[in-house]
Amino acid sequence: MPTLSWDDFRYIKTIATTGTLAGAAAALGVNHSTVFRRLAQIEDRAGAPLFERGRTGYALTPRGEEMASLAARMDDDILAFERRVAGQDMRPSGELRVTTNDTLLTDLLTDLFADFRRAFPEIVLDIMVSNQSLNLSKRDADVAFRATERPPEALVGQRLAGIAWAVYGPKKLVKQLAGQKFDPAKDAHNWIGFGDNLASLSQFKWLKANIPAERVVYKVNTVLGLTEAAAAGIGLALLPCFLADKVPSLARLTPPDAAPPGGLWLLTHADLRHTARVRAFMDFATDYVSRQRKAIEGTA
């Protein structure tokens, strides 16, 4: 039988834990197609099916149970070895480069960074704000917060939350509607549109599909700019709920699920994920964002 690698065991363990390929892809920080392809390769090397495919998900076969159990033991042994090598009292230190965009920094992450600095004073944070994706493979940064539904396959991490978007306008407009259903495609209002550099966003495509071009009277190439323009009364805008809900003059005209959501991912390069400062930051950030999740997903 061809040799199975530790990474093969990790994939089987993750599929078994999540019960679906989509769940495993999210946990592993890769695409659904990657998990599907890897599972087929692993089963071919193992010489037997490792999962039963059913309507409720993926259930382990006896051979799969044996492999998943072995993977769990291997995982525990590796973690124990890392603790012995690192030493129980060793604190992470050094410089950590984190990249994010201006919207996430301003309205979500600055407080996270402040709390992290208090918890880990020996780690120096170098925050790199960019609305373009920096290359973690080239060490442009160590960790990235990205608003995306398709993170690069070379990176590992997890989807921390869904980013809810809704249509926002002046509060006085909501009062005028007074229970009437708002239809973005039919109501005659001016709109604020996305700059062409944001064309890859599903929200850009939603706006283009639902709002006539002649009603878009203003465009801007950052989400912060969109919010400022909406607050100034230039027009209606499709905005992230965690950002627009904090603007006193704005109110939602549609529910959060009226437009396609985004995803908030925390990512690093596979070669860096076991570095003490990276691991400390990712654990801390995951816990922090989980406490903000309702606001991010528009249900607070």
Kinemage of the C-alpha trace (Angstrom):
@kinemage 1
@onewidth
@group {chain A} dominant
@subgroup {mainchain}
@vectorlist {calphas} color= white
{ca met a 1} P 0.000 0.000 0.000
{ca pro a 2} L 1.372 3.486 -0.827
{ca thr a 3} L 2.572 5.425 2.178
{ca leu a 4} L 0.063 7.594 4.020
{ca ser a 5} L 1.336 10.929 5.317
{ca trp a 6} L 0.457 12.708 8.566
{ca asp a 7} L -1.415 15.267 6.482
{ca asp a 8} L -3.649 12.452 5.191
{ca phe a 9} L -4.549 11.549 8.764
{ca arg a 10} L -5.267 15.213 9.516
{ca tyr a 11} L -7.722 15.419 6.618
{ca ile a 12} L -9.578 12.272 7.719
{ca lys a 13} L -9.768 13.480 11.314
{ca thr a 14} L -11.159 16.853 10.236
{ca ile a 15} L -13.783 15.357 7.900
{ca ala a 16} L -14.835 12.987 10.673
{ca thr a 17} L -15.078 15.836 13.191
{ca thr a 18} L -17.103 18.177 10.961
{ca gly a 19} L -19.148 15.524 9.158
{ca thr a 20} L -19.080 17.353 5.810
{ca leu a 21} L -16.557 18.310 3.157
{ca ala a 22} L -17.633 21.950 3.393
{ca gly a 23} L -17.075 21.951 7.150
{ca ala a 24} L -13.686 20.293 6.750
{ca ala a 25} L -12.697 22.837 4.087
{ca ala a 26} L -13.569 25.706 6.424
{ca ala a 27} L -11.663 24.137 9.317
{ca leu a 28} L -8.617 23.395 7.175
{ca gly a 29} L -8.711 26.753 5.403
{ca val a 30} L -8.875 25.227 1.896
{ca asn a 31} L -11.472 24.908 -0.856
{ca his a 32} L -14.218 22.270 -0.926
{ca ser a 33} L -12.754 20.830 -4.137
{ca thr a 34} L -9.372 20.363 -2.449
{ca val a 35} L -10.909 18.269 0.345
{ca phe a 36} L -12.899 16.198 -2.168
{ca arg a 37} L -9.784 15.513 -4.235
{ca arg a 38} L -7.601 14.689 -1.215
{ca leu a 39} L -10.177 12.285 0.222
{ca ala a 40} L -10.315 10.370 -3.056
{ca gln a 41} L -6.507 10.125 -3.108
{ca ile a 42} L -6.321 8.985 0.524
{ca glu a 43} L -8.993 6.303 0.030
{ca asp a 44} L -7.127 5.100 -3.030
{ca arg a 45} L -3.910 4.769 -0.982
{ca ala a 46} L -5.773 3.137 1.898
{ca gly a 47} L -7.334 0.611 -0.472
{ca ala a 48} L -10.822 0.951 1.032
{ca pro a 49} L -13.591 3.503 1.572
{ca leu a 50} L -13.082 5.536 4.744
{ca phe a 51} L -16.517 7.180 4.813
{ca glu a 52} L -20.106 6.312 4.030
{ca arg a 53} L -21.734 9.179 2.116
{ca gly a 54} L -25.270 9.874 3.303
{ca arg a 55} L -27.836 12.662 3.284
{ca thr a 56} L -26.763 13.769 6.747
{ca gly a 57} L -23.065 13.889 5.917
{ca tyr a 58} L -19.970 11.709 5.996
{ca ala a 59} L -19.874 8.789 8.488
{ca leu a 60} L -16.720 6.791 9.152
{ca thr a 61} L -16.390 3.190 7.998
{ca pro a 62} L -14.552 0.751 10.318
{ca arg a 63} L -11.310 1.433 8.399
{ca gly a 64} L -11.991 5.161 8.644
{ca glu a 65} L -12.637 4.931 12.404
{ca glu a 66} L -9.266 3.249 12.864
{ca met a 67} L -7.504 5.973 10.884
{ca ala a 68} L -9.321 8.828 12.657
{ca ser a 69} L -8.523 7.310 16.062
{ca leu a 70} L -4.870 7.024 15.151
{ca ala a 71} L -4.872 10.628 13.912
{ca ala a 72} L -6.281 11.826 17.236
{ca arg a 73} L -3.534 9.993 19.159
{ca met a 74} L -0.875 11.400 16.831
{ca asp a 75} L -2.279 14.896 17.295
{ca asp a 76} L -2.154 14.568 21.082
{ca asp a 77} L 1.428 13.260 20.970
{ca ile a 78} L 2.573 16.131 18.741
{ca leu a 79} L 0.967 18.743 20.989
{ca ala a 80} L 2.562 17.166 24.037
{ca phe a 81} L 5.964 17.195 22.336
{ca glu a 82} L 5.553 20.866 21.367
{ca arg a 83} L 4.724 21.769 24.955
{ca arg a 84} L 7.815 19.952 26.212
{ca val a 85} L 10.048 21.645 23.648
{ca ala a 86} L 8.622 25.108 24.188
{ca gly a 87} L 8.499 24.810 27.964
{ca gln a 88} L 5.377 25.471 29.981
{ca asp a 89} L 6.515 28.947 31.078
{ca met a 90} L 7.858 30.243 27.773
{ca arg a 91} L 5.938 33.314 26.621
{ca pro a 92} L 5.651 34.223 22.941
{ca ser a 93} L 7.724 37.237 21.947
{ca gly a 94} L 9.060 39.127 18.946
{ca glu a 95} L 7.423 41.062 16.113
{ca leu a 96} L 4.162 39.949 14.523
{ca arg a 97} L 3.038 41.497 11.238
{ca val a 98} L -0.739 41.544 10.802
{ca thr a 99} L -2.457 42.773 7.668
{ca thr a 100} L -6.078 43.891 7.385
{ca asn a 101} L -8.157 46.446 5.522
{ca asp a 102} L -9.151 49.887 6.761
{ca thr a 103} L -12.769 48.943 7.458
{ca leu a 104} L -11.943 46.001 9.721
{ca leu a 105} L -9.203 47.963 11.494
{ca thr a 106} L -11.354 50.988 12.265
{ca asp a 107} L -14.512 49.297 13.465
{ca leu a 108} L -13.471 45.883 14.759
{ca leu a 109} L -9.799 45.105 15.212
{ca thr a 110} L -8.155 48.043 16.981
{ca asp a 111} L -9.748 47.020 20.288
{ca leu a 112} L -8.644 43.436 19.645
{ca phe a 113} L -5.051 44.584 19.105
{ca ala a 114} L -5.156 46.654 22.292
{ca asp a 115} L -6.402 43.697 24.360
{ca phe a 116} L -3.810 41.408 22.789
{ca arg a 117} L -0.977 43.804 23.648
{ca arg a 118} L -2.086 43.820 27.277
{ca ala a 119} L -2.160 40.013 27.331
{ca phe a 120} L 1.141 39.551 25.447
{ca pro a 121} L 3.324 42.616 26.127
{ca glu a 122} L 6.423 40.913 24.718
{ca ile a 123} L 4.910 40.711 21.221
{ca val a 124} L 5.310 43.837 19.079
{ca leu a 125} L 2.449 44.262 16.603
{ca asp a 126} L 3.204 45.689 13.160
{ca ile a 127} L -0.210 46.419 11.600
{ca met a 128} L -0.207 46.739 7.825
{ca val a 129} L -3.387 48.340 6.484
{ca ser a 130} L -4.089 47.512 2.862
{ca asn a 131} L -7.232 47.030 0.820
{ca gln a 132} L -5.200 44.762 -1.454
{ca ser a 133} L -4.275 41.239 -0.342
{ca leu a 134} L -0.639 41.054 0.757
{ca asn a 135} L 1.317 37.905 -0.050
{ca leu a 136} L 1.827 35.815 3.086
{ca ser a 137} L 3.873 33.295 1.112
{ca lys a 138} L 6.477 36.022 0.537
{ca arg a 139} L 6.304 37.063 4.214
{ca asp a 140} L 4.707 40.421 3.460
{ca ala a 141} L 2.816 39.659 6.665
{ca asp a 142} L 2.545 36.820 9.191
{ca val a 143} L -1.213 36.859 9.766
{ca ala a 144} L -4.085 38.234 7.682
{ca phe a 145} L -7.675 39.177 8.421
{ca arg a 146} L -9.486 38.893 5.113
{ca ala a 147} L -13.077 39.554 4.131
{ca thr a 148} L -13.507 36.883 1.471
{ca glu a 149} L -15.293 33.646 0.657
{ca arg a 150} L -12.331 32.171 -1.216
{ca pro a 151} L -9.070 32.350 0.733
{ca pro a 152} L -5.923 31.248 -1.122
{ca glu a 153} L -5.233 27.512 -0.849
{ca ala a 154} L -1.643 28.168 0.249
{ca leu a 155} L -2.922 29.679 3.514
{ca val a 156} L -4.371 27.973 6.571
{ca gly a 157} L -6.762 29.274 9.182
{ca gln a 158} L -10.474 29.466 9.727
{ca arg a 159} L -13.632 31.375 8.901
{ca leu a 160} L -14.410 33.316 12.053
{ca ala a 161} L -17.808 34.729 11.091
{ca gly a 162} L -20.101 35.658 8.264
{ca ile a 163} L -20.114 39.383 7.470
{ca ala a 164} L -23.727 40.480 7.048
{ca trp a 165} L -24.560 43.267 4.586
{ca ala a 166} L -27.806 45.231 4.294
{ca val a 167} L -29.125 48.280 2.448
{ca tyr a 168} L -28.856 51.422 4.592
{ca gly a 169} L -30.383 54.843 4.253
{ca pro a 170} L -31.390 57.845 6.396
{ca lys a 171} L -33.431 57.026 9.498
{ca lys a 172} L -36.085 59.498 8.343
{ca leu a 173} L -36.655 57.336 5.243
{ca val a 174} L -37.352 54.306 7.436
{ca lys a 175} L -39.951 56.366 9.320
{ca gln a 176} L -41.524 57.466 6.034
{ca leu a 177} L -41.870 53.874 4.874
{ca ala a 178} L -43.659 53.041 8.167
{ca gly a 179} L -44.075 49.320 7.619
{ca gln a 180} L -44.194 49.411 3.813
{ca lys a 181} L -41.956 46.900 2.116
{ca phe a 182} L -38.829 48.460 0.639
{ca asp a 183} L -37.907 47.126 -2.809
{ca pro a 184} L -34.356 48.211 -3.809
{ca ala a 185} L -35.038 47.580 -7.503
{ca lys a 186} L -38.240 49.634 -7.662
{ca asp a 187} L -37.967 52.470 -5.146
{ca ala a 188} L -36.641 55.586 -6.884
{ca his a 189} L -33.694 56.705 -4.790
{ca asn a 190} L -30.140 57.715 -5.536
{ca trp a 191} L -27.538 55.057 -4.803
{ca ile a 192} L -23.861 54.942 -3.886
{ca gly a 193} L -21.881 52.369 -5.835
{ca phe a 194} L -18.621 50.457 -5.459
{ca gly a 195} L -15.456 51.495 -7.251
{ca asp a 196} L -14.266 49.155 -9.998
{ca asn a 197} L -11.448 47.862 -7.770
{ca leu a 198} L -14.153 46.145 -5.671
{ca ala a 199} L -15.686 44.320 -8.660
{ca ser a 200} L -14.758 40.912 -7.233
{ca leu a 201} L -17.095 41.408 -4.251
{ca ser a 202} L -20.384 39.520 -4.440
{ca gln a 203} L -21.992 42.713 -3.092
{ca phe a 204} L -20.737 44.609 -6.173
{ca lys a 205} L -22.437 42.024 -8.363
{ca trp a 206} L -25.655 42.209 -6.309
{ca leu a 207} L -25.803 45.982 -6.717
{ca lys a 208} L -25.194 45.746 -10.455
{ca ala a 209} L -27.919 43.123 -10.832
{ca asn a 210} L -30.544 44.900 -8.723
{ca ile a 211} L -30.020 48.646 -9.166
{ca pro a 212} L -30.284 50.413 -12.559
{ca ala a 213} L -26.993 52.056 -13.509
{ca glu a 214} L -28.605 55.488 -13.956
{ca arg a 215} L -29.564 55.540 -10.257
{ca val a 216} L -25.953 55.155 -9.095
{ca val a 217} L -24.910 58.781 -8.663
{ca tyr a 218} L -21.699 58.347 -6.695
{ca lys a 219} L -18.948 55.722 -6.574
{ca val a 220} L -16.101 55.227 -4.106
{ca asn a 221} L -13.383 52.602 -3.882
{ca thr a 222} L -13.443 51.814 -0.142
{ca val a 223} L -16.192 50.510 2.134
{ca leu a 224} L -15.383 53.232 4.660
{ca gly a 225} L -15.959 55.760 1.884
{ca leu a 226} L -19.318 54.169 1.082
{ca thr a 227} L -20.384 54.524 4.708
{ca glu a 228} L -19.282 58.147 4.930
{ca ala a 229} L -21.162 58.973 1.728
{ca ala a 230} L -24.341 57.291 2.994
{ca ala a 231} L -24.077 59.157 6.297
{ca ala a 232} L -23.736 62.411 4.351
{ca gly a 233} L -27.026 61.714 2.574
{ca ile a 234} L -25.678 61.195 -0.949
{ca gly a 235} L -27.733 58.053 -1.456
{ca leu a 236} L -28.587 54.563 -0.295
{ca ala a 237} L -25.759 52.051 0.101
{ca leu a 238} L -25.136 48.368 0.629
{ca leu a 239} L -22.961 48.224 3.765
{ca pro a 240} L -21.584 45.755 6.332
{ca cys a 241} L -23.900 45.714 9.344
{ca phe a 242} L -21.103 45.840 11.935
{ca leu a 243} L -19.973 49.128 10.397
{ca ala a 244} L -23.243 50.858 9.446
{ca asp a 245} L -25.127 49.911 12.625
{ca lys a 246} L -22.789 52.238 14.539
{ca val a 247} L -23.687 55.293 12.424
{ca pro a 248} L -26.459 57.217 14.251
{ca ser a 249} L -28.000 58.729 11.115
{ca leu a 250} L -28.347 55.412 9.231
{ca ala a 251} L -30.867 52.589 9.500
{ca arg a 252} L -31.393 49.280 7.724
{ca leu a 253} L -33.867 49.236 4.849
{ca thr a 254} L -33.495 45.495 4.211
{ca pro a 255} L -32.772 42.510 6.457
{ca pro a 256} L -29.149 41.270 6.551
{ca asp a 257} L -29.951 38.277 4.341
{ca ala a 258} L -31.319 40.399 1.486
{ca ala a 259} L -27.816 40.704 -0.007
{ca pro a 260} L -25.059 38.069 -0.190
{ca pro a 261} L -22.943 37.824 2.981
{ca gly a 262} L -19.164 37.911 3.134
{ca gly a 263} L -16.813 35.888 5.285
{ca leu a 264} L -14.243 36.999 7.851
{ca trp a 265} L -11.173 34.755 7.730
{ca leu a 266} L -8.094 34.642 9.939
{ca leu a 267} L -5.198 33.213 7.939
{ca thr a 268} L -1.497 32.464 8.098
{ca his a 269} L 0.990 30.513 6.034
{ca ala a 270} L 1.254 26.806 6.838
{ca asp a 271} L 4.947 27.189 7.692
{ca leu a 272} L 4.152 29.814 10.358
{ca arg a 273} L 1.111 28.353 12.098
{ca his a 274} L 3.108 26.640 14.868
{ca thr a 275} L 5.246 29.704 15.641
{ca ala a 276} L 4.524 30.661 19.249
{ca arg a 277} L 3.550 34.284 18.584
{ca val a 278} L 1.393 33.367 15.583
{ca arg a 279} L -0.374 30.614 17.486
{ca ala a 280} L -0.947 32.900 20.492
{ca phe a 281} L -2.399 35.632 18.292
{ca met a 282} L -4.679 33.351 16.292
{ca asp a 283} L -6.089 31.719 19.429
{ca phe a 284} L -6.635 35.116 21.059
{ca ala a 285} L -8.221 36.644 17.940
{ca thr a 286} L -10.527 33.661 17.421
{ca asp a 287} L -11.856 33.991 20.955
{ca tyr a 288} L -12.225 37.775 20.651
{ca val a 289} L -14.124 37.674 17.348
{ca ser a 290} L -16.430 34.930 18.639
{ca arg a 291} L -17.642 37.411 21.267
{ca gln a 292} L -18.330 39.984 18.520
{ca arg a 293} L -19.953 37.521 16.176
{ca lys a 294} L -23.564 38.683 16.578
{ca ala a 295} L -22.639 42.222 15.583
{ca ile a 296} L -20.604 41.012 12.607
{ca glu a 297} L -23.412 38.733 11.422
{ca gly a 298} L -26.041 41.463 11.869
{ca thr a 299} L -28.035 39.751 14.625
{ca ala a 300} L -26.969 41.848 17.614
